């Protein structure tokens, strides 16, 4: 690593001795925690498969930076909180980024910002369709055994834009110029299975029925008997979504906006909840279900309404479902729908934790390609989390599994899990603090590349645990096919 000049700076706040700061001539990095993630990626093959479907129209004799190298630069940069191409003008000489990209620390520097910009803007429509297939292929490959049931959640989030990006429009509700990414995530393993980039004022359902149909077709090619459920909020509660689910033979539960008809039919139940609360002083939660048909629907469907009364007032919510259990146990059906709130954490991680709201290329296709890069970074983190998770057992006297706990017992369990299992439960910021952002010295010899960590680093045990899991995964026998 080059040293630009020799300098020293002294601080005197210690009093007894000056504190002198000077640059080191050694190969140092601040992101050594990317190395075990790269080892996991070697086992999963996420970035290799991603780069493998991209078209490379460059004149090969003049190519200095392979596609897989640039994909890894961007994906690992996103994981380490370097979401912009500009960051790589400094990172291109970092020894760890050279290692994760497939180069020795002594090799030539990695790609510069202009090269990465050309890389993103050169993506073709055909490559983007292939990336859609790659996400689904990787999702299928993440299961060791064919699943009996899969639950998917579909949702959008706002993605503010600044500048002259194609297809960015002003959204009145959010009060900003924006894109609108839409993600389909799996509640069973937290993976993002499909991603779409809608224009700023698009309906969230634009093309969602086609995406669902394509996903179900791909999954049933591999798992013909898999039971599939779809959950979504009221923004997706439109006839085209009900009809595609019914045509495909999948279960659905959608949030339903309350209208005068639904309010009138649940008024008596709400009054009952209020009366019970005033008498007991305890929160009341009552449910009812009935056949309901809006004017634009071709047939009636089953609606469930929850009526709550508590110290903060009243709360009514409705869902629409075709699940058979919704007619027998409406409360359980509603609570299962409410669990989709966990999938919103994946959107939060994608947008905030991994900065997917930085779609600053001019071309729409380049920004969609960026969204795939951010999604791949999240899916890599999601799969690593499941490999290193070490959740605690439920303490007696509760005989229930963790998923069946409720109320105070549920909160106590997850608080204990977060304390004991910070990486398995950790969002990207936790992974950066406890694993990725660690200084190291890198020494290259003729026999090996040596990475020295500080023995006083407080999270050294986390690093060792993750590294052991990564090495064990790569050493395990590969599944056929």
Phi, psi and omega in degrees: 000133184281145176251120180272089180083161178246128182211162175223145174230135182245137175245143186244015186287344178288329177092296186287326181220145175287149176257114186254129180245130178212154179288152179257144177277354181283167176277099184247153177216160176248008186228043183293343179290352176287340184296311177295329176295322177295325178293319174300316181299328178297324179283319182283326181076022186295308183288328178296316179292322178302308182291332185293341182257002181275140176280137179241101183269006183286156176283107194302323179299339181259007184277125177257337187231114180293157180299317181296327177296316181287326175299315181292324175304313184287316183295314181286332172296318178297317178298326183268012176078028173245079189276346184264150174299324182302330181300332187281350172294330174270323184285344185297339178256001180291133185296324180290320178294328173295319181294313182291335177278350177104016179244158173283149176303339180271355180285176177298159181297159178283186184294146179272174179301314178300323178294318178294325178295316177296323178300313182290320184282347180274358184297142181257162177299321179298320178295322180294321175296322178293323178296326175300317178293323181298317179301316181291319177301316180293324176297313180299319182291342183284351180260127177284328178234150178301127180285147176278330184213142177228137178243124181245144176239135178241135183200160176243164171216154182282146182224090185299142180240156181220112181126213186241044179294143178294140176065023171265133183224162180278124180258120185296323182292314181277342179067041184200160168281136189200164158260174179221088177292146176235129182239140169251117183243155180258124181289344184278331178221011174069005183285146169276118189265324177218148180223142178220152178241105180271155174291163195303325183251016183291152169293140180299341181272000183301112179075001183294324179295322177293320178297316180297317180297318180295316180297313181297320178299315180296319182291320183283345170295326182266317183237084186299331187260007184292137177270128187238135176235143178238135177234144179199159179279185188293343176296341180254006183277076179227155184306323183297329179285319177299316187292322179292324178293317180293323179292324181276350180073040178242153178281151177215153170218117181242142169297149184229126179292138179286134176235174182304324180294313180294322177295318181295319184285345179249006183297319181296320180293321178297317179296324177296318178296321179295316180298316179296323179292317180295329180282320187261334185077004180251150180303135179246142184217105184240153184227149171219159178218148181196161175287135181218140178222116174284164185298331183270000183270150179276346183201160176286153179222165187273124179250140176240134179237131175259132176239121180243148171222129183204187186297333181274356180125218181238160181209124177239134177222149181230148173226157176242133186213155170246011179289131181302325181294341179295335179277337184261313182233078183298326180295314180295322179296317179294316181296324177294324175294319181296338178294348178295348175302332178294326179293333177295336175295329177294319176296322178296317178296318181295313184284309188266310184292322182247014169057042177288357176274014178254058179268082191254007173290156178287315185285138177299316182297323178295322179290324174296321176297318176301319180298324175294323178297315178296321179295320177296321177299317179294317181296326175296314179297319180300315182290323177295318180302319181291332179285326185260356183300141180221068186288150178283158172287154176290130181289141171294157018269007184290124178271001188272149171291162185303321183293341182263356180291154181218162173059226184296323179298320180294315179297319180296319180297311184288331173294319177295321181294318180297324179290318185275331187236062186295333180276318177297330179259356193279140172280174183307322181296326178292318179296322178294317182293318189261351182219305192289312186276080178224133179285146179208154173258134182243122182242126181254126175238181180289341184256335187197169170249115184260128178245117182256121175261162176286129177291345179263002180297127187293341182251027180298328179293327176297315181300315181297318181298313181294318180298319180296319179295320181295316180295320179295321180295318180290335180275343182290150177299138179281144176289142178296143178082000000 
